[in-house]
Amino acid sequence: MSEGTDERGAAGRTAPPGRADGAPSDADAAYLERRTLRRGSAGPLLLTGLGVAYVVSGDYSGWNAGLAEGGFGGLAIAAVLMGVMYTCMVFSLAELAAVLPTAGGGYGFARRALGPWGGFLTGTAILIEYVLAPAAIVCFIGDYVESLGLFGLESGWPVYLACFVLFIGVHLWGVGEALRFSLVVTAVAVAALLVFVFGAFTEFSTAHLNDIPADSGAFGSGSWLPFGVLGIWAAFPFGMWFFLGVEGVPLAAEETREPARTLPKAMASSMAVLLVLALLTFLAATGARGSSAIQDVGNPLVEALQPHGEPTALSRIVNYAGLAGLVASFFSLIFAGSRQLFALSRAGYLPRFLSLTSRRKAPYLGLLLPGALGFALAAGSGDGAKMLNIAVFGATISYALMSLSHLVLRRREPGLPRPYRTPGGVVTSSVAFLLALAALVATFLVDEQAALIALGVYAVALAYFALYSRHRLVAAAPEEEFAALAEAEAELRD
């Protein structure tokens, strides 16, 4: 059957007939053959590096704006709560990734638990995050290039274009090469963070932590909570910056060796690294220079090492490493976005041609189209902060839905084989679900316009699904087959 065939199954999906022996039909095989990723390219080390790479730029900048919302105490509490949310969510997703190791990641989990609408809602939210975040980060890369005086370049579209062309080119070369490049750049960024922490702690003073004046009109305000109790909630999105993106590791499932074993280990390892880096970076930066001095700057770690405003050898090293951190996150988020787009397209939620892969098994249109869109957004607006706030809004929706998927599958399919089980079970995913909802509401406190823009994009995507693509889903796609098997088993039980 061709890609345009309109033969339907009972659920409204495109339903190829298959063969009597249960094997895929020739049409199914031909369809999937043109949409195949390179198997077995990633092991535990590369996946752990990928998880850290998604996030590491957030240690270098962005989180400090939370000091202006909640002060040291407010941001500290927010970061702890967001750390709990991500840890609980990562353990929940590790179980789901071991059960459903496909490139769909969160979309695949929600599709099994919440049906086609839940799958599309989750996949679209993830896609918003992973298309907008690289566009935001490339703006920050341009600012770093200009501030460092590299080759006399200024921040602007030529720098943005060079980044997208160069790094998408590496991804087109092959996933193994891409992940190894990401690991090297991430290792440089992490090593520099540790060097920063060592240098900053030599200037540490507890008096620097709570030097933001208290707002006497805010409920519960004081030296540790200068903006009161509400400041904790407003700082949630900035506490997320220490961990935003780590949930993307399962998107590499189809390119992973022994995914049921490897993914949970890699996710837990990357989360452990990120928790340590968040704690050390936050304390070292605020304690060295003071919360007030770094709350509004674009390069808080560099500022923390320059108490008199004069560059030092160590601050220059950290400044260059900040660029490496941005490159690592930019590069890895492009990977995540391409795999989510690939999976949604392969299953028919988005135009199917977007899931075609090259001879090197790279989803080339899934890389080129989001890259072109990201470049256009960056060149057209140059507002990295706004785009990142939109990405955060999409992320919080996906977190709530993915955590809910874990709860639903535990209740509905208790006998489902689970090679890895979440510590704490549904209690763990319930904590992640409730904190994700709180973080979603907090995005309106920080940037209402960004949240409304994200809702507008969401509404357009949902209209496309409701009016067109939900009638053209591909039953042979792995995520759809998992769901169809679950439905068939449920019918047999009934």
SULSUL-V206101 format. One record per residue. N is the residue number from 1. PHI is phi in whole degrees, -180 to 180 (NA if undefined). Layout:
N/PHI  N/PHI
//
This chain:
1/NA  2/-76  3/-65  4/-92  5/-64  6/-108  7/-64  8/-118  9/-93  10/-63  11/-87  12/88  13/-89  14/-65  15/-123  16/-60  17/-70  18/73  19/-116  20/-64  21/-83  22/89  23/-75  24/-61  25/-69  26/-61  27/-66  28/-60  29/-61  30/-67  31/-62  32/-74  33/-60  34/-82  35/-137  36/-119  37/-92  38/-79  39/-76  40/69  41/-84  42/-121  43/-112  44/-59  45/-66  46/-64  47/-71  48/-63  49/-61  50/-64  51/-61  52/-72  53/-61  54/-52  55/-108  56/-58  57/-64  58/-66  59/-74  60/-85  61/-165  62/101  63/-61  64/-65  65/-63  66/-66  67/-66  68/-75  69/-97  70/-131  71/70  72/-61  73/-64  74/-64  75/-70  76/-62  77/-66  78/-61  79/-65  80/-64  81/-64  82/-69  83/-63  84/-63  85/-59  86/-67  87/-63  88/-63  89/-68  90/-62  91/-65  92/-67  93/-68  94/-62  95/-64  96/-66  97/-67  98/-72  99/-79  100/-125  101/-82  102/-126  103/-69  104/-71  105/53  106/-58  107/-62  108/-64  109/-64  110/-68  111/-62  112/-68  113/-88  114/-117  115/85  116/-59  117/-64  118/-63  119/-63  120/-68  121/-58  122/-70  123/-61  124/-67  125/-62  126/-64  127/-65  128/-58  129/-61  130/-85  131/-90  132/-77  133/-62  134/-62  135/-63  136/-69  137/-68  138/-66  139/-65  140/-67  141/-60  142/-59  143/-64  144/-66  145/-59  146/-68  147/-67  148/-84  149/69  150/-70  151/57  152/70  153/-80  154/-110  155/-65  156/170  157/-61  158/-62  159/-67  160/-61  161/-63  162/-61  163/-64  164/-64  165/-65  166/-64  167/-82  168/-67  169/-59  170/-64  171/-63  172/-67  173/-63  174/158  175/-69  176/-62  177/-64  178/-65  179/-69  180/-68  181/-61  182/-61  183/-63  184/-63  185/-65  186/-65  187/-61  188/-63  189/-66  190/-68  191/-60  192/-67  193/-62  194/-66  195/-63  196/-59  197/-59  198/-61  199/-69  200/-70  201/-68  202/-69  203/-109  204/-69  205/-149  206/-64  207/-66  208/-75  209/-67  210/-114  211/-94  212/-86  213/-60  214/-78  215/-89  216/-65  217/-86  218/-89  219/-64  220/78  221/-72  222/-173  223/-64  224/-87  225/-126  226/-62  227/-111  228/75  229/-65  230/-62  231/-61  232/-62  233/-65  234/-65  235/-86  236/-52  237/-59  238/-82  239/-65  240/-68  241/-63  242/-74  243/-137  244/-61  245/114  246/-62  247/-68  248/-82  249/-57  250/-61  251/-66  252/-93  253/-58  254/-74  255/-110  256/-108  257/-76  258/45  259/-58  260/-62  261/-95  262/-75  263/-61  264/-58  265/-64  266/-66  267/-66  268/-65  269/-66  270/-66  271/-66  272/-63  273/-61  274/-67  275/-63  276/-65  277/-63  278/-63  279/-62  280/-67  281/-65  282/-62  283/-67  284/-66  285/-69  286/-73  287/-75  288/-80  289/-115  290/112  291/-61  292/-63  293/-74  294/-110  295/-68  296/-118  297/-96  298/-84  299/-131  300/-61  301/-70  302/-65  303/-62  304/-65  305/-96  306/-125  307/-62  308/-110  309/81  310/-99  311/-60  312/-120  313/-60  314/-69  315/-66  316/-67  317/-61  318/-66  319/-63  320/-67  321/-67  322/-60  323/-64  324/-63  325/-63  326/-64  327/-63  328/-61  329/-69  330/-57  331/-65  332/-73  333/-68  334/-61  335/-58  336/-62  337/-62  338/-67  339/-74  340/-68  341/-63  342/-57  343/-67  344/-64  345/-73  346/-58  347/-88  348/91  349/-69  350/-121  351/-49  352/-67  353/-64  354/-69  355/-97  356/-63  357/-115  358/-86  359/-63  360/-91  361/62  362/-108  363/-76  364/-65  365/-73  366/-67  367/-91  368/-73  369/-68  370/-62  371/-64  372/-64  373/-66  374/-62  375/-63  376/-62  377/-66  378/-66  379/-69  380/-79  381/-111  382/68  383/-98  384/-63  385/-63  386/-64  387/-65  388/-70  389/-65  390/-65  391/-62  392/-63  393/-61  394/-61  395/-62  396/-65  397/-63  398/-65  399/-63  400/-62  401/-71  402/-69  403/-65  404/-62  405/-61  406/-63  407/-61  408/-65  409/-68  410/-62  411/-79  412/-82  413/-129  414/-64  415/-90  416/-61  417/-58  418/-125  419/-59  420/-132  421/-118  422/-64  423/-59  424/87  425/58  426/-70  427/-63  428/-62  429/-71  430/-66  431/-62  432/-62  433/-63  434/-67  435/-69  436/-65  437/-63  438/-64  439/-67  440/-61  441/-65  442/-63  443/-63  444/-71  445/-70  446/-89  447/-149  448/-62  449/-63  450/-62  451/-63  452/-69  453/-62  454/-62  455/-63  456/-63  457/-62  458/-59  459/-63  460/-64  461/-63  462/-67  463/-63  464/-61  465/-67  466/-65  467/-91  468/-133  469/-73  470/-67  471/-91  472/-131  473/-74  474/-101  475/-64  476/-79  477/-64  478/-54  479/-64  480/-71  481/-65  482/-57  483/-66  484/-64  485/-62  486/-63  487/-65  488/-64  489/-65  490/-65  491/-65  492/-66  493/-66  494/-75
//
